[in-house]
């Protein structure tokens, strides 16, 4: 008797689920298969905006790096007393610049530098950018 009830419950559960499963096998409409042209344009605009933001952030970080170096050089040349941790500001702005450069090369791989004399892969190291910033 218990076996008959279990069979009926399983059979009725299977009968209830079968139409739902078959309904999922329908065809995708052509309009749903491809994103609309305006969605593609939005995606393209988002990529361009991300690239512009990365370039602006990198340029700002590079300007800050040059400013800190010039300020420190002026303090040294004027024989002024240096701050308690004179290298900390340079280190922090250098790390920020390198981080922004990495972000930049993630969205614009064409900005990745050439091979360098240090043997560091050029993925996120551009000797021209680094050395020009130090001048």
Secondary structure, 3 states (H helix, E strand, C coil): CHHHHHHHHHHHHHHHHHHHHHHCCCCCCHHHHCCCHHHHHHHHHHHHHHHHHHHHHHHHHHHHHHHHHHHHHHHHHCCCCCCCCHHHHHHHHHHHHHHHHHHHHHHCHHHCCCCCCCCCCHHHCCHHHHHHHHC
